[in-house]
Amino acid sequence: MAKAIAATPTLTGKDADRFVQKLDKPATSEKKKFLKESLKVYRTIKANSER
């Protein structure tokens, strides 16, 4: 039998405010570079696994 799915937690109060503030900040150049490199590695792994 399948397990019951737990309810998704909801952010409230200070946690919700902090989350919204982080969303409003633009990504830094370091973060963008890291994400581009990560995507490149992911695509390489995915291409190799499809062979």
C-alpha positions in Angstrom: 0.0 0.0 0.0 1.1 3.6 -0.6 2.2 5.8 2.3 0.2 8.8 3.1 1.7 12.1 1.9 2.5 14.5 4.7 1.2 18.1 4.5 3.5 20.7 3.0 4.8 23.0 5.7 3.8 26.6 5.4 6.1 29.5 6.3 4.6 32.1 8.7 5.8 35.0 10.7 9.5 35.9 10.7 10.5 32.9 8.5 8.1 34.0 5.8 9.4 37.6 5.9 13.0 36.4 5.6 12.1 34.1 2.7 10.4 37.0 0.8 13.4 39.3 1.5 15.8 36.7 0.0 13.6 36.4 -3.1 13.9 40.1 -3.7 17.7 40.1 -3.7 19.3 39.8 -7.2 21.7 36.9 -7.8 25.3 37.7 -7.4 27.8 37.1 -10.2 29.4 34.3 -8.1 26.0 32.6 -7.7 25.3 32.9 -11.5 28.7 31.4 -12.3 28.2 28.5 -9.9 24.7 27.8 -11.4 26.1 27.9 -15.0 28.8 25.4 -14.1 26.4 23.2 -12.2 24.1 23.1 -15.2 27.0 22.3 -17.5 27.9 19.3 -15.3 24.3 18.2 -15.1 23.9 18.2 -18.8 27.2 16.2 -19.2 26.0 13.6 -16.8 22.6 13.4 -18.4 24.0 13.0 -21.9 26.4 10.2 -20.7 23.6 8.4 -18.9 21.4 8.4 -22.0 23.9 6.4 -24.1 
